[in-house]
């Protein structure tokens, strides 16, 4: 009996040793896992820090600008630049007001809530800009060449070359400055896919000639190829009327009523720029009630379309481009 008891004590002792050993091994494993997780977190943090501290040199219309990391406090001094920044998922801390709206276009109004309005695109308020302490300013040479030195003294500043021609060029530049080139490429590819879809479905309708007219306070213009809508028409392959094809001007022709017959086409699009004083709307009413306007084939046959000036002209960015394409799907009855 004594021998059996001793054997039981020995077994118990070995069981305790085994338990302690298991606990030690488990503890070591846990510590190793913790260490591995900790090391991984440290590595990830290092990568993040490296990304946030990365310095990129961006070439633009006024030279080269070094931009550190991903800008967080962005000021935008053009309407099309505002669209670009919003489309890339960044809410600016400040922006010049829209050409129409109080102070923003209707299609970006919700996204711009709380953004500091910085005055007109042609004359932004430098004091307000400085007070926002931006880490990037997006501007344009046509509008802001004379104040570039003042702007870059406030924060790193890039300026696009022009506000005419292919809107995609500026979009890519702004995306590069924001460290969002990959996202921009995705959005441009998606837009191009929509263009190809529209072209395929519209078919022979693209052969219909088109004309674009804009009413303003005291003047009327025909818009040609080197305009926001014109660039999109060209990408789609929409046929322009003889006036646009033969014009020496690639941007616009200012016309009198006597030249209205030149603006005729199978489809006629028009939009009105009114700043709130009613002058643009007055010009529109005067012209569309004129016998020369009513005598246009597009008008008589019901192929005249009043469209939004902001979407078709002044906003000038990727959001407007997609909205314009939405309207073309409807007008051309393409599904």
Secondary structure, DSSP 8 states (H G I E B T S, - for coil): -HHHHHHHHHHHHHHHHHHHHHHHHHHHHHHHHHHHHHHHHHHHHHHHHHHHH-EEEEEETTEEEEEESS-SSEEE-SHHHHHHHHHTT---SEE---SSSSSS-TTTTTTTTT-EE-EETTEE-HHHHHHTT-SEEEEEHHHHGGGHHHHHHHS-EEEES-SSS-HHHHHHHHHHHHT-HHHHHHHHHHHHHHHHHHHHHHGGGGGS-EEEEEEETTEEEEE-SSSHHHHHHHHHT--B-HHHHH-S-SSEEEE-GGGGGGG--SEEEEEE---SSSHHHHHHHHHHTSHHHHTSHHHHTT-EEE--HIIIIIS-SHHHHHHHHHHHHHHTT--
